[in-house]
């Protein structure tokens, strides 16, 4: 994945999540306002500015560190994180709409989890291809 396609993918992921949230709000779909951390963990009010600042520092650090190794997993993580960060800055909360029983999520949360799984998968050595290369 090239750097340009990675940036484009991140923008598409953010746009997709924001478009779905916007469309669902127009349809009067039940949107949960999550003003806390993931799984609706709430902390004192002063934490909001600190949390947003911390998120920006982490995103910039990850971007600078990992951008040399662009991947779909990393693009998914950044796309989901930026979309949720936009919600938190613009609305003061993250808009969740997928109820899975013990928690309510949104598309950005799913993108982050899928991205993490893809990054973990990319770190597992492919023993099959290593075995085949030794035989030849």
N, C-alpha and C positions, 0 to 999 in steps of 0.2 A: 504494500500500500504506500503510495507516494505521500509526501507532506501535503500537497495540494488536495489530493483526494481525501486525506484524513481530515483536513479542515472543512472540506465540503460535507463529509459524512457527519461531523459534529454539528454543523449548521442544520443539516437535514433532520438529525435526531432531535435537536432542540425545537425546530419548527414543527415537527410531527407531534411531539408531546404538547406543545402550547396550542396547536390547532385542535387537538382532541379535547383538551380542557376547555377551550373556548366554545367549541361546538356543543359539548355536553352542558355547559352553563346556559347556553341559549335554549336547550331542550328541557330546562328545569330538572336535569338529572341530579341526583343526590351527590353533592360534592362535600367532602369532609375537609374542614379547615384545620390542618395540622400545624399548629404554631410551635410545636416542640421538635424534638429530634426524631429520627426514625422510630417507628412503633409508638409514636405520640408520647415520648418521654419529655416531660416539661421541666424546665429549670427556671430560676428567677429571671425577671425581666431584663436586668442588666446584661444577661447572657446573649441577647439577640445581636447586638453590635459586635460583641466579641466573637460570636459564632460566625457571622458573615465575614468578618475580617480574617478569621482563622481559615475559613473555607477558601477565600481568595488567595491567601498565602500558600495553602496546600495545592490548589489548582495550578498556580503559577510554577511552583516547585516541581510538581509532577510533569507539567508541560515541558519545562526546561530539561528535566532529567530524562524523560522517556521519549521526547519528540524525535530523538535520533532513531528510535525503534518504533516507528508508527505501526499500529496494528488495529484491526477492527475492534478488538476487546478494549483497547485504550480509548478509541473513538467513542464507543458506547458508554464507557464510564464518564468521560468528559461531557458528552452530550446530555446524559441524564443528570449529571451534577450541575451543569450550567443551567439546565431548564429548571431544576428545583431551586437553585440559587436565585434565578430571575424571579420566580414566584415569591420567595422569601423577601427579596428586596422590594419588589413592586407591590405585593399584596400584604406583606407582613406574616404570611403563612404559606405553606405548601398545599396545593389543591390535590387531594387524593380522591379516587373514585372507584377503585377496584376493591371490594370487600372480600377478604379471604377467611373471614371468621375471627381469627385472633388479631388481625391487623387490617388496615386499609392502605392500599398502595396506589401508585399511578404508573403510567408507562415509563417515566423517567427512572423510577425505582427498579423496574424490571430490566431496563437497559443497563443499569449499574450492575445488577446481579449477574446478568448474562455476560457483561464485559469482564467481570471478575473471574467468572468460570472460564472464559476464553483465555484470559491471561494465565490462569493456573494451568490450563490444558497446554498452552504453548511452552510452559516450563518443564513439562514432563518429557523426558527423552523418548524419542521414537525408536524403541529397541528393534523393531522389525526392519526398518530401513538401515539401521546400523549393522544388523546381522547380514543383510543382503549385500551391503557395500564391502564387507569383509570377505565374502565368498568370491566376489568378482575379482 
